[in-house]
Amino acid sequence: MSITSFNEGQNHSARPKITTLTIQEKKQRREPITCLTAYDYATARLVDESGIDMILVGDSLAQVVLGYDSTMPVTLEEMLHHTRAVRRAVKSAMVIADMPFGTYHNDLAEGVRNAVRFVKESGAEAVKLEGGEKRVEMIKHVLDAEVPVMGHIGLTPQSVHKMGGYKVQGKDLSSIERLMKDAVALDRAGVFSIVLEGVPREVAAMISREVSAPTIGIGAGPDCDGQVLVFHDIVNLTFAEPAKFVRRYGDAAALITAAVDHFKADVVSGAYPSDKESYHLPKETKAELEAILRRKQLKAYSR
């Protein structure tokens, strides 16, 4: 079975390669940083060719691709598999892989080993770890192994059970102080960027001014240095009511449904495939085959 391939003649590498240095320089120049998730070759290629700065192979693939009810069940092997697919598609964007729950929480050596696997086996250029001060020691060890790290504080989905659900973080003075301390600790540890998720705009703005690392917001208002959203959210492929911060930029669900319905109707009615959409024998082969069939018919009649 074949599908139409991408146009390999298209200039897919005209844009300079995005690196950690590029991202940090963008903050210094006050240029907005763009980031989207992607989990497969086709999506990653389209996102990369659109000029997005960073592609995050997020553990959100657990829900939007694999059908789990949270990010918690996704495995290291599943994350590596999808990161490899994304890496094969991307020429310019920086590829970052989420380290899934349980792969960096217990043992420093194991955490470093798993981070290195993302770079060595899947081609990721950085990994993302959730958590603030308590992750600093792990982050330093991963950085010592030459693997760049993106931090992630605020609403951290891997802590959903501890948080008691998906709730905005930093709504009172004590939690704001905690977030500020976490952000500064990550910045001093050497992360190249920090995701701020589910944080009041005012708090995100304070953090963004305080730290040298670029901040990437998701549900954290417009004052961050960049923004990230889940690809499936922006094209309506999540089968769920979107969060407050999600903006729909397209309706892939409607487009796909219409295409599938049309295909089904054409097959049932006989409209697909047409003669023009079918392959045909060469004239000489067709004539030879017809002659053979005629001889077989004559033999059958003569019996």
C-alpha positions as CSV (number, residue, x, y, z in Angstrom):
1,M,0.0,0.0,0.0
2,S,1.4,3.4,-1.0
3,I,0.7,7.0,-0.1
4,T,1.6,10.2,-1.8
5,S,5.1,11.2,-0.6
6,F,6.2,14.7,0.4
7,N,7.9,16.7,-2.3
8,E,11.5,15.9,-1.7
9,G,12.5,18.7,-4.1
10,Q,11.2,21.3,-1.7
11,N,14.0,23.3,0.1
12,H,13.6,21.8,3.6
13,S,16.8,23.2,5.0
14,A,16.9,26.8,4.0
15,R,16.4,28.0,7.6
16,P,19.4,28.1,10.0
17,K,19.5,25.4,12.6
18,I,18.0,26.5,15.9
19,T,20.1,25.7,19.0
20,T,20.1,26.5,22.7
21,L,22.2,29.6,21.9
22,T,19.6,30.8,19.3
23,I,16.9,30.5,22.0
24,Q,18.9,32.4,24.5
25,E,19.8,35.1,22.0
26,K,16.1,35.6,21.2
27,K,15.4,36.5,24.8
28,Q,18.2,39.0,24.8
29,R,16.9,40.6,21.6
30,R,13.3,40.3,22.9
31,E,12.2,38.3,20.0
32,P,9.2,36.0,20.7
33,I,10.1,32.3,20.8
34,T,7.7,29.7,19.2
35,C,7.2,26.1,20.3
36,L,4.7,23.4,19.4
37,T,4.5,19.7,20.2
38,A,4.8,17.0,17.6
39,Y,4.8,13.2,17.8
40,D,5.2,11.9,14.3
41,Y,7.1,12.5,11.0
42,A,4.3,14.2,9.1
43,T,3.3,16.6,11.8
44,A,6.9,17.4,12.8
45,R,7.8,18.1,9.2
46,L,4.9,20.5,8.7
47,V,5.6,22.3,12.0
48,D,9.3,22.6,11.1
49,E,8.6,24.0,7.6
50,S,6.3,26.6,9.2
51,G,9.3,28.1,10.9
52,I,8.6,27.1,14.5
53,D,11.7,27.5,16.7
54,M,11.3,24.4,19.0
55,I,9.5,21.2,18.7
56,L,8.7,19.4,21.9
57,V,8.0,15.7,21.8
58,G,5.8,16.1,24.9
59,D,4.7,13.3,27.2
60,S,1.2,14.7,26.2
61,L,1.5,12.1,23.4
62,A,0.2,9.7,26.1
63,Q,-3.2,11.3,25.8
64,V,-3.4,12.8,22.3
65,V,-1.7,10.0,20.4
66,L,-1.8,6.8,22.6
67,G,-5.1,7.3,24.3
68,Y,-4.0,7.2,27.9
69,D,-6.1,9.2,30.4
70,S,-3.0,11.1,31.7
71,T,0.7,11.5,30.9
72,M,1.7,9.2,33.7
73,P,1.6,5.8,31.9
74,V,3.7,6.7,28.9
75,T,7.0,4.8,28.9
76,L,10.6,5.7,28.0
77,E,10.5,3.4,25.0
78,E,7.3,5.0,23.7
79,M,8.9,8.4,24.1
80,L,12.1,7.3,22.3
81,H,10.1,5.8,19.5
82,H,8.1,9.0,18.8
83,T,11.1,11.2,19.2
84,R,13.0,9.2,16.5
85,A,10.1,9.8,14.1
86,V,10.1,13.5,14.8
87,R,13.9,13.8,14.5
88,R,13.8,12.2,11.0
89,A,11.4,15.0,9.9
90,V,13.1,18.1,11.3
91,K,15.9,20.1,9.7
92,S,15.8,23.4,11.5
93,A,13.8,23.5,14.7
94,M,15.3,22.4,18.0
95,V,14.0,19.0,19.1
96,I,13.3,18.6,22.8
97,A,12.0,15.4,24.4
98,D,10.0,15.1,27.6
99,M,11.5,12.6,30.1
100,P,8.4,10.6,31.2
101,F,7.3,10.0,34.8
102,G,9.6,7.7,36.7
103,T,12.7,8.0,34.5
104,Y,14.5,10.7,36.5
105,H,12.8,10.7,39.9
106,N,14.7,8.2,41.9
107,D,18.3,7.6,41.0
108,L,20.8,10.2,39.6
109,A,22.7,7.6,37.5
110,E,19.5,6.3,36.0
111,G,18.2,9.7,35.2
112,V,21.4,10.7,33.4
113,R,21.4,7.4,31.6
114,N,17.9,8.0,30.3
115,A,18.6,11.6,29.3
116,V,21.6,10.4,27.3
117,R,19.5,7.7,25.6
118,F,17.2,10.5,24.3
119,V,20.2,12.2,22.6
120,K,22.1,9.1,21.5
121,E,19.2,6.9,20.4
122,S,16.5,9.3,19.3
123,G,18.4,12.4,18.2
124,A,16.8,14.8,20.7
125,E,18.9,17.9,21.2
126,A,17.6,18.5,24.8
127,V,15.4,17.0,27.4
128,K,12.7,18.5,29.6
129,L,12.3,17.7,33.3
130,E,9.4,18.8,35.5
131,G,10.1,20.3,38.9
132,G,12.0,23.2,40.6
133,E,14.6,23.2,43.3
134,K,14.2,19.5,44.0
135,R,15.3,18.7,40.5
136,V,18.4,20.9,40.6
137,E,20.8,18.1,41.5
138,M,19.5,15.8,38.7
139,I,19.6,18.7,36.2
140,K,23.3,19.4,37.1
141,H,24.2,15.8,36.5
142,V,22.4,15.7,33.2
143,L,24.1,18.9,32.1
144,D,27.4,17.4,33.1
145,A,26.6,14.6,30.7
146,E,26.4,17.3,27.9
147,V,22.7,17.1,27.6
148,P,20.9,20.5,27.5
149,V,17.9,20.7,29.8
150,M,14.6,22.6,29.6
151,G,13.0,23.2,33.0
152,H,9.2,23.1,33.7
153,I,7.5,24.6,36.8
154,G,4.0,25.7,37.7
155,L,1.3,23.2,36.8
156,T,3.5,20.1,36.2
157,P,1.2,17.3,34.9
158,Q,3.5,14.5,36.3
159,S,2.6,15.8,39.7
160,V,-1.2,15.9,39.1
161,H,-2.0,13.4,41.9
162,K,0.1,15.4,44.4
163,M,-1.5,18.7,43.2
164,G,-5.0,17.2,43.5
165,G,-5.8,17.8,39.8
166,Y,-4.9,20.2,37.0
167,K,-5.0,23.5,38.9
168,V,-3.4,26.9,38.3
169,Q,-0.4,27.4,40.5
170,G,0.9,30.5,42.2
171,K,-2.4,32.0,43.3
172,D,-1.3,33.0,46.8
173,L,1.8,34.7,48.2
174,S,3.4,31.5,49.6
175,S,3.0,29.6,46.3
176,I,4.3,32.6,44.3
177,E,7.4,32.7,46.5
178,R,7.8,29.0,45.9
179,L,7.6,29.4,42.1
180,M,10.1,32.3,42.2
181,K,12.6,30.2,44.2
182,D,12.1,27.3,41.8
183,A,12.6,29.5,38.7
184,V,15.8,31.0,40.1
185,A,17.1,27.6,41.1
186,L,16.6,26.2,37.6
187,D,18.1,29.3,36.1
188,R,21.2,29.1,38.3
189,A,21.5,25.3,37.6
190,G,21.9,26.2,33.9
191,V,18.7,25.2,32.1
192,F,18.5,26.8,28.7
193,S,14.8,27.6,29.1
194,I,11.9,27.2,31.5
195,V,8.3,26.2,30.7
196,L,5.8,28.0,32.9
197,E,2.5,26.2,32.9
198,G,-0.8,27.2,34.5
199,V,0.6,30.3,36.2
200,P,-1.1,33.7,36.6
201,R,0.1,36.3,34.1
202,E,1.5,38.6,36.7
203,V,3.6,35.8,38.3
204,A,4.9,34.6,34.9
205,A,5.9,38.2,34.1
206,M,7.8,38.5,37.4
207,I,9.6,35.2,36.7
208,S,10.4,36.2,33.1
209,R,12.1,39.4,34.3
210,E,13.9,37.7,37.1
211,V,15.6,34.9,35.3
212,S,18.1,34.9,32.4
213,A,16.7,31.7,30.9
214,P,14.0,32.2,28.3
215,T,10.5,31.4,29.7
216,I,8.1,29.5,27.6
217,G,4.5,29.9,28.6
218,I,1.5,27.6,28.3
219,G,-1.4,29.1,30.1
220,A,0.9,31.7,31.6
221,G,-0.1,34.9,29.8
222,P,1.6,37.0,27.1
223,D,4.6,38.2,29.1
224,C,6.7,35.1,28.8
225,D,9.6,35.0,26.3
226,G,7.8,32.4,24.2
227,Q,4.7,30.3,23.9
228,V,4.1,26.6,23.5
229,L,0.8,24.7,22.8
230,V,-0.1,21.1,22.1
231,F,-0.4,20.6,18.3
232,H,-3.6,18.5,18.7
233,D,-5.2,21.3,20.7
234,I,-4.7,24.0,18.1
235,V,-6.1,21.8,15.3
236,N,-9.0,20.3,17.3
237,L,-7.8,16.7,17.5
238,T,-8.2,16.2,21.3
239,F,-11.9,15.1,21.5
240,A,-12.2,17.2,24.7
241,E,-13.2,20.7,25.8
242,P,-10.0,22.8,25.5
243,A,-8.4,24.6,28.4
244,K,-9.0,28.3,28.8
245,F,-5.6,29.2,27.3
246,V,-6.0,27.1,24.1
247,R,-6.9,28.8,20.9
248,R,-8.2,26.8,18.0
249,Y,-6.3,27.7,14.8
250,G,-7.9,25.0,12.6
251,D,-10.4,22.1,12.6
252,A,-8.6,19.0,11.5
253,A,-11.3,16.8,13.0
254,A,-13.9,18.3,10.7
255,L,-11.6,18.0,7.7
256,I,-10.6,14.4,8.4
257,T,-14.2,13.4,9.1
258,A,-15.5,14.9,5.9
259,A,-12.7,13.2,3.9
260,V,-13.4,9.8,5.5
261,D,-17.2,10.1,5.0
262,H,-16.6,11.0,1.3
263,F,-14.3,8.1,0.8
264,K,-16.7,5.6,2.4
265,A,-19.6,7.0,0.3
266,D,-17.6,6.7,-2.9
267,V,-16.5,3.1,-2.2
268,V,-20.1,2.1,-1.4
269,S,-21.5,3.8,-4.5
270,G,-18.8,2.4,-6.8
271,A,-17.5,5.9,-7.6
272,Y,-14.1,5.0,-6.3
273,P,-11.8,3.9,-7.8
274,S,-12.5,5.1,-11.3
275,D,-10.9,3.7,-14.4
276,K,-8.5,6.6,-14.5
277,E,-7.4,5.7,-10.9
278,S,-6.7,2.1,-12.0
279,Y,-3.6,0.6,-13.5
280,H,-3.8,-1.2,-16.9
281,L,-1.9,-3.9,-18.7
282,P,0.3,-2.9,-21.6
283,K,-1.5,-3.4,-24.9
284,E,0.7,-6.4,-25.9
285,T,0.2,-8.2,-22.6
286,K,-3.5,-7.5,-22.7
287,A,-3.8,-8.9,-26.2
288,E,-1.8,-12.0,-25.2
289,L,-3.9,-12.6,-22.1
290,E,-7.2,-12.1,-24.1
291,A,-6.0,-14.7,-26.6
292,I,-5.2,-17.2,-23.9
293,L,-8.6,-16.7,-22.3
294,R,-10.3,-17.2,-25.7
295,R,-8.5,-20.4,-26.2
296,K,-9.5,-21.6,-22.7
297,Q,-13.1,-20.8,-23.5
298,L,-13.0,-22.7,-26.8
299,K,-11.6,-25.7,-25.0
300,A,-14.4,-25.5,-22.4
301,Y,-17.1,-25.4,-25.1
302,S,-15.6,-28.3,-27.0
303,R,-15.8,-30.7,-24.0
